[in-house]
Amino acid sequence: MNRRIRLVSVLTAGLLAAGCGSAASQAATPAVPAAPPSLDTSLVTTTGTWAVAVMGGSAANHNNFWQLFVRPTGSATWRLATPPGVASNGGLVLAGLSAGTVLAGFRPSQDLSYSPLATTKDTGKVWSPGLLDAALADVPGALAADPGTGHLLALLSDGTAETSGPGGTSWTRLTTRQAIAASPAGARCRPDSLTAVAFSPSGKPMLAASCSHPGTAGIFSHARGSWQLAAPELPASYARQPITVLRLTTTGGTTTALLAAGNAPATRLLAAWSSDGGSRWSLSAPLPLDDATLRAASAGPGGSFGVMLSNHHAAAISRTAHSWQELPVLPPGTATLAASPSGGWNALAVHRTQLTIWQAAPGADTWSGEQVLRVPVQFGSSG
């Protein structure tokens, strides 16, 4: 029996279990929002594939340094592209702008109370500095850009969402979690927290949330001065389960959401896709986590997602497939996944100052080593 058949069998069993569970037993389970994935992630732009991974040593001693890597389009090799001049101990978040331009935001650490920004138009060879005079949230979807206008969205650590003019100029408050909760749209979700920002294909601001009201996915769209619930309708089997939107991204005219439904150990992941700003969605089959937790989630081309779990397993999904495909067991030290030009996925494994790139072609049973990078980490420089 191959991996794909085994996974389909597991998915089918998960659907049957979700449909057969009694309402009484579901109601007795307290709603516990799923934890957000790590800042270890990746994204694809027209000029390259980008990946963020933490390297070095102990975070307690400020020897953890978040690094940014890029594989330019048409190249088979990765290289270091971390913006210089700013301590990266707090983490890095990314957003793709127009024409392959990439924005990197530094989360505050130690005595830093704001988030420096950096923009590159040449795959990280030269960076232009910017500033967000506030602290970015500790989620991979804390920054978003509208390629059409250059406007930015930022999710802050205090639950505030801010918007800016082109290129990060003139930041102003857009909304807060409390304001969303007090709105008619928010009453259906009762958001515990905001989890990501994005723009719709037409340039409308969108926010993702974890909802304390069971059975509701928290995706909101801003239009004509008010917020509207713009989330997929979930099957009745999820009516009494907590729903958290873990990721929300828009690329190539498609908005893709990654949802976590249910409490551990019965949590399931779902992907959803919309091409009209959230009016209509298509929903994937569920991926049961089976006592594992989501560690990292990476966006790939065509509305695809690659996810890695705490049990060293990983899976991927695309809009055309609608069902999850199991990947080979992850190499030791894997921090995140990144889409490969061959159609498969790369596993980026970290061992202190060494990054190893592994490749798994579609349908492969094992990973093969492709590249090793040694990163010059200056231990003690941020202590």
C-alpha positions in Angstrom: 0.0 0.0 0.0 1.6 3.3 -1.0 1.7 6.5 1.1 -1.0 8.2 -0.9 -3.5 5.4 -0.4 -2.7 5.2 3.4 -3.2 9.0 3.7 -6.6 8.9 1.9 -7.7 6.1 4.3 -6.7 8.2 7.3 -8.5 11.2 5.9 -11.6 9.2 5.3 -11.5 7.8 8.8 -11.2 11.3 10.2 -14.2 12.5 8.2 -16.3 9.6 9.5 -15.2 10.2 13.1 -16.0 13.9 12.8 -19.5 13.2 11.4 -20.3 10.5 14.0 -19.2 12.2 17.2 -22.2 13.1 19.4 -23.1 16.8 19.9 -23.0 16.2 23.7 -19.4 15.0 23.7 -18.3 17.8 21.4 -20.1 20.4 23.6 -18.3 19.1 26.7 -14.9 19.8 25.2 -13.6 23.3 25.9 -12.5 25.4 22.9 -8.7 25.7 22.8 -7.4 27.8 19.9 -4.6 26.1 18.0 -1.1 27.6 18.5 0.2 29.6 15.5 3.0 28.1 13.5 6.6 29.1 13.9 8.2 32.1 12.1 10.2 29.4 10.1 8.5 29.7 6.8 8.9 30.4 3.1 7.2 32.2 0.2 7.5 32.3 -3.6 7.8 35.5 -5.7 8.4 36.1 -9.4 12.1 36.6 -8.7 12.8 33.8 -6.3 11.9 31.5 -3.4 12.6 32.9 0.1 12.9 31.0 3.4 13.3 32.1 7.0 15.0 29.9 9.6 16.4 30.4 13.1 20.0 29.4 13.5 22.8 29.6 16.1 22.3 28.7 19.8 20.3 29.5 22.9 17.5 32.1 22.7 18.0 32.7 26.4 21.5 33.9 25.8 20.5 35.8 22.7 22.5 33.5 20.5 19.5 32.6 18.2 19.8 34.5 14.9 16.9 34.4 12.4 18.3 34.2 8.9 16.8 34.8 5.4 17.7 32.7 2.4 16.8 33.0 -1.2 17.0 30.8 -4.3 16.7 33.2 -7.3 14.4 32.1 -10.1 16.3 30.0 -12.6 19.0 29.1 -10.1 19.4 25.7 -8.4 21.2 27.0 -5.3 20.3 28.9 -2.2 22.3 31.8 -0.7 22.2 33.9 2.4 20.2 37.1 2.0 19.6 38.4 5.6 19.3 42.2 5.7 22.4 43.6 7.4 22.6 46.1 10.3 19.8 44.9 12.6 19.8 42.2 15.3 17.5 39.4 14.2 17.1 37.6 17.6 13.4 38.5 17.7 12.5 36.9 14.4 11.8 37.8 10.8 8.6 38.1 8.8 8.2 38.5 5.0 5.9 39.9 2.5 6.1 40.0 -1.3 5.4 43.2 -3.2 5.1 43.8 -6.9 7.7 42.7 -9.5 9.4 40.3 -7.1 10.3 43.0 -4.5 10.4 41.5 -1.0 9.8 43.2 2.4 11.4 41.9 5.6 10.3 43.0 9.0 12.4 42.4 12.2 10.5 41.6 15.4 11.8 43.5 18.5 14.2 41.8 20.9 16.0 42.8 24.0 15.7 46.7 24.3 14.3 47.2 20.8 10.6 48.3 21.0 9.9 48.8 17.3 10.3 46.8 14.1 12.9 47.9 11.5 11.9 47.1 7.9 14.1 46.4 4.9 13.1 46.1 1.2 15.0 44.5 -1.7 14.4 44.6 -5.4 17.4 42.4 -6.4 16.9 39.2 -4.4 18.7 40.4 -1.3 21.9 41.9 -2.8 20.9 45.4 -1.7 18.4 46.4 1.0 16.7 49.7 1.6 15.8 50.5 5.3 12.4 51.4 6.6 10.6 51.6 10.0 7.4 50.5 11.7 7.3 52.3 15.0 5.6 49.4 16.8 6.2 45.7 17.5 5.2 43.2 14.8 3.2 40.2 16.1 4.9 36.8 16.6 3.2 35.2 13.7 4.5 34.5 10.1 1.5 36.4 8.6 2.2 39.7 10.4 3.1 41.6 7.2 1.2 41.8 3.9 1.6 43.9 0.8 -0.8 44.9 -2.0 1.2 44.5 -5.3 -1.2 46.9 -7.1 -0.8 49.9 -4.8 2.2 49.1 -2.7 0.2 49.6 0.5 1.2 47.5 3.5 -0.6 45.8 6.4 1.0 45.0 9.7 -0.3 43.0 12.6 1.1 44.2 15.9 1.9 42.3 19.1 -0.9 44.2 20.9 -3.6 43.0 18.5 -3.7 46.2 16.5 -3.7 46.2 12.6 -2.0 49.1 10.9 -1.9 50.1 7.3 0.5 52.3 5.3 0.9 54.1 2.1 3.2 52.8 -0.7 6.5 51.3 0.6 5.7 51.7 4.3 5.1 55.4 4.5 2.6 57.1 6.9 1.5 54.2 9.1 -2.0 54.6 10.6 -4.3 52.4 12.7 -6.7 50.2 10.7 -8.5 48.4 13.6 -8.0 46.3 16.7 -9.1 42.9 17.9 -11.5 44.7 20.3 -13.1 46.7 17.5 -13.5 43.6 15.3 -15.1 41.8 18.2 -17.6 44.7 18.8 -18.6 44.8 15.1 -21.7 42.9 13.7 -19.3 40.6 11.7 -17.1 40.0 14.8 -20.1 38.9 16.9 -20.3 35.7 14.9 -16.7 34.9 15.6 -15.9 36.5 19.0 -12.1 36.7 18.1 -9.6 35.6 20.8 -6.7 37.0 18.7 -5.8 38.2 15.3 -3.5 35.8 13.5 -2.6 37.2 10.1 -3.1 40.0 7.6 -3.5 39.9 3.9 -4.9 41.8 0.9 -7.6 40.3 -1.3 -6.9 40.1 -5.1 -8.7 43.4 -5.5 -6.7 45.1 -2.8 -9.1 45.0 0.2 -7.5 44.5 3.6 -8.2 41.1 5.2 -7.7 39.9 8.7 -7.5 36.3 10.1 -8.5 35.3 13.6 -9.0 32.5 16.1 -12.7 32.5 17.1 -14.1 31.7 20.5 -17.5 31.0 18.9 -17.2 27.4 17.8 -17.7 26.4 14.2 -16.8 29.8 12.8 -13.7 30.6 10.7 -12.4 34.1 11.4 -11.6 35.8 8.1 -12.7 39.4 7.8 -12.7 41.8 4.8 -12.7 45.6 4.9 -14.8 47.4 2.4 -16.8 50.7 2.4 -15.7 51.5 5.9 -16.9 48.4 7.6 -15.7 44.8 8.3 -17.5 41.8 6.8 -17.1 38.1 7.7 -15.5 36.7 4.6 -14.8 33.1 5.7 -15.7 29.7 4.3 -18.8 28.0 5.6 -17.6 24.8 7.3 -19.4 21.4 7.3 -21.9 20.7 10.1 -19.4 18.3 11.7 -17.3 21.3 12.8 -20.2 23.2 14.3 -19.1 22.7 17.9 -15.3 22.8 17.4 -12.9 25.7 17.8 -11.6 27.1 14.5 -8.3 29.0 14.1 -7.1 30.6 10.9 -3.4 29.9 11.0 -2.2 31.4 7.7 -3.8 33.8 5.2 -2.0 34.6 1.9 -2.9 36.0 -1.5 -0.8 35.2 -4.6 -1.6 35.1 -8.2 -5.2 36.2 -7.7 -6.0 33.5 -5.1 -6.4 33.9 -1.4 -5.4 30.8 0.5 -6.2 30.1 4.1 -4.9 27.4 6.5 -7.4 26.4 9.2 -7.1 24.3 12.4 -10.3 22.7 13.5 -11.0 20.9 16.8 -9.0 20.3 20.0 -5.9 18.1 20.4 -5.5 15.2 19.9 -8.3 15.4 17.3 -7.2 18.6 15.5 -7.5 18.6 11.7 -6.0 21.0 9.2 -8.0 22.3 6.3 -6.9 24.5 3.3 -9.4 26.9 1.7 -9.2 28.9 -1.5 -11.0 32.0 -2.8 -10.6 34.1 -5.9 -13.1 36.8 -5.1 -12.0 38.2 -1.8 -13.8 35.6 0.4 -17.3 35.5 -1.1 -16.9 32.0 -2.3 -14.4 29.3 -1.1 -13.4 25.8 -2.0 -12.4 23.6 0.9 -9.9 20.8 1.1 -10.2 17.4 2.7 -9.0 17.4 6.3 -5.6 16.4 7.5 -5.8 14.7 11.0 -2.8 15.6 13.1 -3.1 12.5 15.3 -1.6 13.9 18.5 1.0 16.0 16.6 1.0 19.8 16.5 1.7 22.1 13.5 5.3 23.4 13.7 5.7 25.3 10.4 3.6 26.2 7.3 4.9 27.5 4.0 3.1 28.9 1.0 4.0 27.7 -2.4 2.9 28.4 -6.0 -0.7 27.8 -7.1 -2.2 28.2 -3.7 -0.2 25.3 -2.3 0.9 24.8 1.3 3.5 22.6 2.8 3.2 21.8 6.5 5.6 20.1 8.9 4.4 18.5 12.2 6.0 17.9 15.6 6.2 14.1 14.8 8.7 14.7 11.9 5.9 14.1 9.4 5.0 16.6 6.7 2.3 17.0 4.0 1.5 19.3 1.1 -1.6 20.4 -0.7 -2.5 22.4 -3.8 -5.6 24.0 -5.1 -5.8 21.6 -7.9 -5.4 18.5 -5.8 -7.7 19.4 -2.8 -6.3 16.4 -0.9 -3.2 16.2 1.3 -0.2 14.3 0.0 2.2 12.8 2.5 5.9 13.7 2.2 8.8 11.5 3.3 9.7 11.6 7.0 11.6 14.8 7.5 15.4 14.9 7.9 16.7 15.6 11.4 16.8 19.4 12.2 14.2 20.4 9.6 13.1 23.9 10.3 10.8 24.6 7.4 9.7 23.6 3.9 10.1 25.5 0.6 8.7 24.9 -2.8 11.1 23.3 -5.2 11.4 24.3 -8.9 10.9 20.7 -9.8 7.4 20.6 -8.4 8.3 19.0 -5.1 9.5 20.4 -1.8 12.8 21.3 -0.2 13.4 20.6 3.5 15.7 23.2 5.2 17.5 21.5 8.1 19.4 23.6 10.7 22.4 22.4 12.8 23.7 25.5 14.6 25.4 27.4 11.8 24.9 24.9 9.0 21.9 24.8 6.7 21.3 21.6 4.7 18.9 21.7 1.8 17.1 18.4 1.1 14.9 17.7 -2.0 11.9 15.4 -2.4 10.5 15.1 -5.9 6.8 14.5 -6.3 6.1 10.9 -5.2 9.6 10.3 -3.8 10.0 8.0 -0.8 13.1 9.7 0.6 14.9 13.1 0.7 18.2 13.6 -1.1 20.8 16.1 -0.1 21.2 19.1 -2.5 23.3 21.8 -0.8 25.1 22.8 2.4 25.4 26.4 3.5 27.6 27.5 6.4 26.3 30.8 8.0 28.8 33.2 9.7 27.0 33.6 13.1 28.6 36.0 15.6 27.8 34.3 18.9 27.7 36.8 21.8 27.1 39.8 19.6 23.6 40.4 20.9 24.2 39.5 24.6 
